[in-house]
Amino acid sequence: MADQQDPVFQIQRVYLKDLSLEQPNSPGILLEQEQPAVDIQLGVDATPVADGIFEVTVTATVQTKIKDKTVFLVEAKQAGIFEARNLPDEQMGPILGIACPQIVYPYLRGNVADIIQRAGFPPVHLAEINFQAMYEQQQAAAAGAAPSIITQ
């Protein structure tokens, strides 16, 4: 039996939380010969669900346009429920902001590519993401927004 104070980190479940596809200008836009511009936005969110239980969500928004008209818009949220207990406070941020998104993201990539292909388009493959760099950038931005107490 595990000691009550042993560190615990485990996946409870990974699931597709939300998925939408819009083709507001079909069928006319499908006859265009011009290559569409692709815009991809990603986000990560961690929310406590219960004591030691967290939901981590990775969100992708993929929009393709020809000129000012949308070809398609996909919004997807892939989530995971993780148990994280008895871990030092300084490790919780990186676990929820780096480790958990790295676990969830491959599922999101597959679901986004699949829905785009099922809609009749060539799949858009989301690039690999360095969640550590993304997390560090967010931490630096947050620190920059906070009043600095260090003086030179």
C-alpha positions as CSV (number, residue, x, y, z in Angstrom):
1,M,0.0,0.0,0.0
2,A,1.3,3.4,-1.0
3,D,2.3,5.8,1.8
4,Q,-0.1,8.7,2.1
5,Q,2.8,11.2,1.4
6,D,4.1,9.5,-1.7
7,P,4.0,11.7,-4.8
8,V,1.3,10.7,-7.3
9,F,0.9,11.7,-10.9
10,Q,-1.4,9.7,-13.2
11,I,-3.8,10.1,-16.0
12,Q,-7.4,9.4,-15.2
13,R,-8.8,10.0,-18.6
14,V,-8.2,11.8,-22.0
15,Y,-11.3,12.9,-23.9
16,L,-12.5,15.2,-26.7
17,K,-14.4,17.9,-24.9
18,D,-15.5,20.1,-27.8
19,L,-15.3,20.0,-31.6
20,S,-16.8,22.2,-34.2
21,L,-16.4,22.6,-37.9
22,E,-17.9,25.5,-40.0
23,Q,-17.8,26.0,-43.7
24,P,-19.8,29.2,-44.0
25,N,-19.0,29.9,-47.6
26,S,-19.5,26.5,-49.1
27,P,-20.0,25.4,-51.8
28,G,-18.9,28.5,-53.7
29,I,-15.6,28.9,-51.9
30,L,-14.7,25.3,-52.9
31,L,-14.5,26.3,-56.5
32,E,-11.7,28.8,-55.8
33,Q,-8.3,27.9,-57.2
34,E,-6.3,30.1,-54.9
35,Q,-4.4,28.5,-52.0
36,P,-6.0,29.4,-48.7
37,A,-4.1,31.1,-45.9
38,V,-4.0,29.0,-42.7
39,D,-4.1,30.5,-39.2
40,I,-3.6,28.2,-36.2
41,Q,-4.1,29.3,-32.6
42,L,-3.3,27.1,-29.6
43,G,-4.1,27.5,-25.9
44,V,-3.7,25.5,-22.6
45,D,-5.8,25.7,-19.5
46,A,-5.6,23.9,-16.2
47,T,-8.6,23.8,-13.8
48,P,-8.8,22.1,-10.4
49,V,-11.8,19.6,-10.4
50,A,-11.4,18.2,-6.9
51,D,-8.7,17.8,-4.3
52,G,-5.6,16.7,-6.3
53,I,-7.6,16.2,-9.5
54,F,-7.1,18.6,-12.4
55,E,-8.6,19.0,-15.9
56,V,-6.0,20.2,-18.5
57,T,-7.4,21.4,-21.8
58,V,-5.5,22.1,-25.0
59,T,-7.5,24.2,-27.5
60,A,-6.8,24.6,-31.2
61,T,-8.5,27.0,-33.6
62,V,-7.7,26.4,-37.3
63,Q,-9.0,28.9,-39.8
64,T,-8.4,28.9,-43.5
65,K,-9.3,31.9,-45.7
66,I,-9.1,32.8,-49.3
67,K,-8.9,36.6,-49.4
68,D,-11.4,37.7,-46.7
69,K,-13.7,34.6,-47.0
70,T,-13.5,31.7,-44.6
71,V,-13.0,28.3,-46.2
72,F,-13.3,26.4,-43.0
73,L,-13.0,27.0,-39.2
74,V,-12.3,24.2,-36.8
75,E,-12.3,24.7,-33.0
76,A,-11.3,21.7,-30.9
77,K,-10.8,21.2,-27.2
78,Q,-9.0,18.0,-26.1
79,A,-8.9,17.5,-22.3
80,G,-7.4,15.2,-19.8
81,I,-8.1,14.5,-16.1
82,F,-5.0,14.1,-14.1
83,E,-4.3,13.2,-10.5
84,A,-1.4,15.1,-9.0
85,R,-0.9,14.8,-5.2
86,N,1.9,15.3,-2.7
87,L,4.1,17.1,-5.2
88,P,6.1,20.2,-4.3
89,D,4.3,23.5,-5.2
90,E,7.1,24.5,-7.6
91,Q,6.5,21.3,-9.6
92,M,2.8,21.8,-10.0
93,G,3.0,24.6,-12.6
94,P,5.3,22.7,-14.9
95,I,3.4,19.5,-14.5
96,L,0.0,21.2,-15.4
97,G,1.6,23.5,-18.0
98,I,4.1,21.2,-19.7
99,A,3.7,17.5,-18.9
100,C,-0.1,17.3,-19.1
101,P,-0.5,19.2,-22.4
102,Q,2.3,17.0,-23.9
103,I,0.1,14.0,-23.1
104,V,-3.2,15.5,-24.4
105,Y,-1.8,17.2,-27.5
106,P,-1.3,14.2,-29.8
107,Y,-5.0,13.3,-29.4
108,L,-5.9,16.9,-30.4
109,R,-3.7,16.7,-33.4
110,G,-5.3,13.5,-34.6
111,N,-8.8,14.7,-34.1
112,V,-8.2,18.0,-35.9
113,A,-6.6,16.3,-38.9
114,D,-9.4,13.8,-39.0
115,I,-12.3,16.3,-38.9
116,I,-10.7,18.4,-41.6
117,Q,-10.1,15.4,-43.8
118,R,-13.7,14.2,-43.2
119,A,-14.9,17.6,-44.3
120,G,-13.4,17.0,-47.7
121,F,-10.1,19.0,-47.3
122,P,-6.5,17.8,-47.2
123,P,-5.7,17.3,-43.5
124,V,-4.0,20.1,-41.6
125,H,-1.3,18.6,-39.4
126,L,-0.7,20.7,-36.4
127,A,3.1,21.0,-35.7
128,E,4.8,19.6,-32.7
129,I,4.7,22.0,-29.9
130,N,7.4,22.7,-27.3
131,F,5.2,23.1,-24.3
132,Q,8.1,23.9,-22.1
133,A,9.1,26.9,-24.2
134,M,5.4,28.0,-24.3
135,Y,5.1,27.6,-20.5
136,E,8.3,29.6,-19.9
137,Q,7.1,32.3,-22.3
138,Q,3.8,32.6,-20.4
139,Q,5.7,32.7,-17.1
140,A,8.0,35.5,-18.3
141,A,5.0,37.4,-19.7
142,A,3.2,37.1,-16.4
143,A,6.3,38.2,-14.5
144,G,6.7,41.2,-16.8
145,A,3.1,42.2,-16.1
146,A,3.7,42.0,-12.3
147,P,5.3,45.0,-10.6
148,S,9.0,44.4,-10.3
149,I,10.7,44.6,-6.9
150,I,14.2,44.2,-8.2
151,T,16.0,47.5,-8.6
152,Q,19.4,48.1,-10.1
